[in-house]
Amino acid sequence: MTIEIRYFSKTGNTAAVAKLIGDQLGITAKPISEPLPAHVDLLLYGGGGVYMTRPNKDALNYVKSLDPKQVGKVSLFGTAGSQMSGEHKLAELLEQQGIPREEPSLFLHA
């Protein structure tokens, strides 16, 4: 099974969580600027915080750019300074893209 970790982090909190997850799995967590390999069975995606009740546009655009032929499933994680998370909007975009989600998600209040 091919697993990759990508994250968007404006303040560094989601990057820190991505790196911790990667350390536990023996996988290098990379920012969304790093392209995915030809095929990924599971993408662990950290979408960053919530700004003005919405996930950051870069985090949203990354999900919009995912190709369902390239990505088997996505598991979401992230951090936010408020109790809100961007999970619902990111999940909605994944559904629109035809990419299944792996549950559960992990969103932390930072």
C-alpha positions as CSV (number, residue, x, y, z in Angstrom):
1,M,0.0,0.0,0.0
2,T,1.4,3.4,-1.0
3,I,0.8,6.1,1.6
4,E,1.8,9.8,1.3
5,I,1.4,12.7,3.7
6,R,0.8,16.2,2.4
7,Y,-0.1,19.3,4.4
8,F,-0.9,23.0,4.2
9,S,0.2,24.9,7.2
10,K,0.1,28.7,7.6
11,T,1.3,28.9,11.2
12,G,3.3,25.6,11.5
13,N,0.8,23.8,13.7
14,T,-0.5,21.5,11.0
15,A,3.1,20.9,9.8
16,A,4.0,19.8,13.3
17,V,1.1,17.3,13.4
18,A,2.0,16.0,9.9
19,K,5.6,15.4,10.9
20,L,4.5,13.6,14.1
21,I,2.1,11.3,12.1
22,G,4.9,10.8,9.5
23,D,7.4,9.9,12.2
24,Q,5.0,7.3,13.6
25,L,4.4,5.7,10.2
26,G,8.0,6.0,8.9
27,I,6.8,8.4,6.1
28,T,8.1,11.8,5.3
29,A,5.4,14.5,5.6
30,K,5.7,17.0,2.7
31,P,4.0,20.3,2.0
32,I,1.4,20.5,-0.8
33,S,4.0,22.0,-3.1
34,E,5.5,18.5,-3.4
35,P,3.9,16.6,-6.2
36,L,2.4,13.1,-5.5
37,P,3.8,10.0,-7.1
38,A,1.9,8.4,-10.0
39,H,-0.5,6.6,-7.7
40,V,-1.2,6.8,-4.0
41,D,-3.5,4.3,-2.2
42,L,-4.0,6.5,0.8
43,L,-3.3,10.2,1.1
44,L,-3.1,11.7,4.6
45,Y,-4.0,15.3,4.0
46,G,-3.6,18.1,6.6
47,G,-5.7,21.0,5.5
48,G,-4.6,23.6,7.9
49,G,-6.6,26.0,9.9
50,V,-9.9,27.8,9.4
51,Y,-10.0,31.5,8.4
52,M,-13.2,33.5,8.5
53,T,-15.2,30.2,8.9
54,R,-13.5,28.6,5.8
55,P,-10.4,26.5,5.2
56,N,-7.6,28.4,3.6
57,K,-8.0,28.8,-0.2
58,D,-4.6,27.0,-0.8
59,A,-5.9,24.0,1.3
60,L,-9.1,24.0,-0.7
61,N,-7.4,24.3,-4.1
62,Y,-5.2,21.4,-3.3
63,V,-8.2,19.1,-2.8
64,K,-9.7,20.5,-6.0
65,S,-6.5,19.6,-7.8
66,L,-6.5,15.9,-6.7
67,D,-7.1,13.4,-9.5
68,P,-9.3,10.4,-8.5
69,K,-7.3,8.2,-10.8
70,Q,-4.2,9.1,-8.8
71,V,-5.5,9.0,-5.3
72,G,-7.4,6.0,-3.9
73,K,-8.6,7.4,-0.6
74,V,-7.9,10.5,1.6
75,S,-7.8,10.7,5.4
76,L,-8.1,14.3,6.7
77,F,-6.3,15.9,9.6
78,G,-5.6,19.4,10.7
79,T,-5.5,22.1,13.3
80,A,-7.4,25.3,14.0
81,G,-7.2,28.1,16.5
82,S,-11.0,27.9,17.0
83,Q,-13.3,25.0,17.7
84,M,-14.3,25.0,14.0
85,S,-12.5,22.8,11.5
86,G,-12.4,22.7,7.8
87,E,-13.3,19.1,7.7
88,H,-16.8,19.5,6.3
89,K,-15.8,21.7,3.4
90,L,-12.8,19.5,2.5
91,A,-14.9,16.4,2.7
92,E,-17.5,18.0,0.4
93,L,-14.8,18.8,-2.1
94,L,-13.5,15.2,-2.0
95,E,-16.9,13.9,-2.6
96,Q,-17.3,16.2,-5.6
97,Q,-14.0,15.0,-6.9
98,G,-15.1,11.3,-6.5
99,I,-12.4,10.5,-4.0
100,P,-13.4,8.4,-1.0
101,R,-12.5,9.4,2.5
102,E,-10.9,7.1,5.0
103,E,-12.4,7.6,8.5
104,P,-11.9,8.8,11.1
105,S,-10.5,12.3,10.6
106,L,-8.3,14.1,13.1
107,F,-8.8,17.8,13.8
108,L,-7.1,19.4,16.8
109,H,-7.8,22.7,18.5
110,A,-4.4,24.4,18.6
